[in-house]
Structures are given as structure tokens and as C-alpha cells.
Amino acid sequence: MVSAVFAELKAASPDGVRYLTLRLEDDTFVHIIESAAEDGSSPIPKLRAFQAFQDGIRDRCVEPPLRSGATVVGNYRMLDES
């Protein structure tokens, strides 16, 4: 289902946002969103595919999703350095 989010992002190509989804060995998913907006907002929640992905998410998860911020403390060729 998240593949539809990436397809819509590719088609819409919104400026100032980057999105990465990782699946860990324990089947936990980590979604990383970077937004260039000063207020930290992102166009991703407005995408139809993302809204469909979120619909019923609590029924698909053992634990509800957690949202938290992060600070990059080191970066070597993983993130754009501009």
C-alpha cells in the first residue's frame, strides 16, 4: 500500500519534501519525512494515496504508530548536504 504513496509522490513531485520508508527485520516500519517548510509541514498527508494508506492503520498495527522528531547528528552521503 505504501508503494502507492511513492507513486503519487513521483507523479506530483512536490518541492521541499523527501520521504523514506524502511522495513526492519522484526517487520516494524520506519517512515522518515524531511520537509523544507519553515513550519515543518509536509504535503504528504494531503496525498490521496497517503490518506488511503492511513485508513484503518490501527487495525493493521500491533501498536499504534508513534510520531517523533529527530535531529541529524552525522551524515555521510546519506542525505543531501545542501
C-alpha positions as CSV (number, residue, x, y, z in Angstrom):
1,M,0.0,0.0,0.0
2,V,2.8,2.4,0.8
3,S,4.0,1.9,-2.8
4,A,1.0,3.9,-4.0
5,V,2.2,6.8,-1.8
6,F,5.6,6.7,-3.5
7,A,4.0,6.5,-7.0
8,E,1.8,9.6,-6.2
9,L,4.9,11.4,-4.9
10,K,6.8,10.6,-8.0
11,A,3.9,11.9,-10.2
12,A,3.2,15.0,-8.1
13,S,6.9,15.8,-7.5
14,P,6.3,18.2,-4.6
15,D,9.1,20.6,-3.8
16,G,10.9,20.6,-0.5
17,V,9.9,17.1,0.8
18,R,11.8,13.8,1.0
19,Y,10.3,10.5,2.2
20,L,11.9,7.2,3.0
21,T,10.3,4.0,4.4
22,L,12.3,1.3,5.9
23,R,11.1,-2.2,7.0
24,L,13.1,-3.6,9.9
25,E,13.9,-7.3,10.5
26,D,11.1,-7.5,13.1
27,D,8.6,-6.3,10.5
28,T,8.5,-2.8,12.1
29,F,8.3,0.0,9.6
30,V,10.1,3.4,9.9
31,H,8.9,6.3,7.9
32,I,11.3,9.3,7.6
33,I,10.0,12.6,6.2
34,E,12.1,15.6,5.6
35,S,10.3,18.9,4.9
36,A,11.9,22.2,3.9
37,A,8.9,24.1,5.0
38,E,9.7,26.5,7.9
39,D,6.8,25.3,9.9
40,G,7.8,21.6,9.4
41,S,4.6,20.9,7.4
42,S,4.5,18.3,4.7
43,P,2.4,17.8,1.6
44,I,2.4,14.1,2.2
45,P,-0.7,13.9,4.5
46,K,-2.7,15.6,1.7
47,L,-2.0,12.9,-0.9
48,R,-4.9,10.6,-1.7
49,A,-2.6,7.6,-1.6
50,F,-1.3,8.6,1.9
51,Q,-4.8,9.1,3.2
52,A,-5.8,5.6,1.9
53,F,-2.7,4.2,3.4
54,Q,-3.6,5.7,6.8
55,D,-7.2,4.5,6.6
56,G,-7.5,1.6,9.1
57,I,-3.9,1.7,10.1
58,R,-4.7,1.0,13.7
59,D,-6.3,-2.3,12.6
60,R,-3.1,-3.3,10.8
61,C,-0.7,-2.5,13.7
62,V,0.0,-4.3,16.9
63,E,0.9,-0.9,18.4
64,P,-0.3,2.4,17.2
65,P,2.2,4.4,15.1
66,L,4.4,6.8,17.1
67,R,5.4,10.2,15.7
68,S,8.6,11.9,16.9
69,G,11.1,14.4,15.6
70,A,14.8,13.6,15.1
71,T,18.0,15.6,14.7
72,V,20.7,14.6,12.3
73,V,23.9,14.3,14.3
74,G,26.0,12.9,11.5
75,N,25.6,12.3,7.8
76,Y,28.0,10.8,5.3
77,R,26.5,10.6,1.8
78,M,23.0,9.5,3.1
79,L,21.3,12.9,2.9
80,D,21.7,15.8,0.6
81,E,24.1,18.2,2.2
82,S,22.8,21.4,0.5
